[in-house]
Amino acid sequence: MNVFEIKLKKERTKPYRLLAQLILQVNLLFFLMMAIYEQSQSAIWSAAAVGGITLAWVAFTKWKKPEWSAYWMQIMLGLIVIAHANGGMWWVSVTLLALALLYKIAMRPLVVRITKEHIEYPSVPKRRIAWEELNNVILKDGLLTVDFRNNRLAQLPVSDEWYTDAANDEKDLNLFCSLQLSAQVVAVNH
């Protein structure tokens, strides 16, 4: 195998998800309050569109397409951004888009890619670590340990999903990494 993809555990996603849901609910409440107190045609239509489409999406995904339920937050956010922009509140739209980008970055899957050329670490932006920068790379007991030549050490918890896939094997990965590291030692000595 020439490429190993190791999915890392994400242990702190719940607070991000709760904060995103709170932001969306506050915005929905804002549109409802605006429709009640302002009673302008645009405020009522914005509240009706955002609330109605959101309820229809949730009902549709609950009974017809449960696999689409993961997209409800993106749909709601898109509607809220459009409604704020339509109401002339561009700064709110831009702020919500920035928060959506940060949420997307925080919730993305963390996958370390190990190839013959380098190790790709899922930071922002992605970091490519050359084999020459490393002393050792080993996966044992659910921890991917990366030992750098500059005396830094990274220990990354591996997702349980990686172990349930029959195509993945710790021994194969460790042997592959060992071969890449020894090839670098041979190249440096010549």
Steps between C-alpha positions, in 0.01 A plus 500: 500500500644839403261728689367464852216721620459509874188664639562672831257527790311824538428537867373859519227527238201519734565859621540620139177332397312646799633850429401474133149387595471784751605758237244364254222494761576857608478610138168317452370670815623833362296453181194397699530805728558726200188366330290551815620846604595663169208358304650610171436289193869409455541401866197273487611341172854448630375333819250288308759391243771414751265330745287324239787363295681389814196314631436343159865388476498347848172317432619379159828364635337342803253292300630475144878548484662464845848497343446862392443619859868588531442790261228677696739744666649603165152549352388708798817706496466570129142616546593718797791659314277577201227639725745727686650621173150560361419705808807717448703350785809414299733500800293225663511295178878537473545413870283190466692390189829540690361295790378236253849475352652457846238236585573312177873500582437383857266218394698365203632145530859488617691262276876449504623381159826306492662457159845412371579868452370656823247500781209739457370638827144647506582845638378821338666524253600137457856435606725267306767338710794357307645170614835678553343697787413185695672255731210258531131448422308223670139405563440303817209464742288759321768772497686619194836620629707731281853563627667799335876552469471835679395321822127565455258216550139478386264234632169492316205283608375285211128458438350160575365498143853449370529172690162367386601526132649163401731668246689681778773328697736645760782267401480597132499869587791470741700297248428755227612788724810311607594438135453867412712611795778251427499609133562855621789385718656319204453808280663729761799264545576491127 
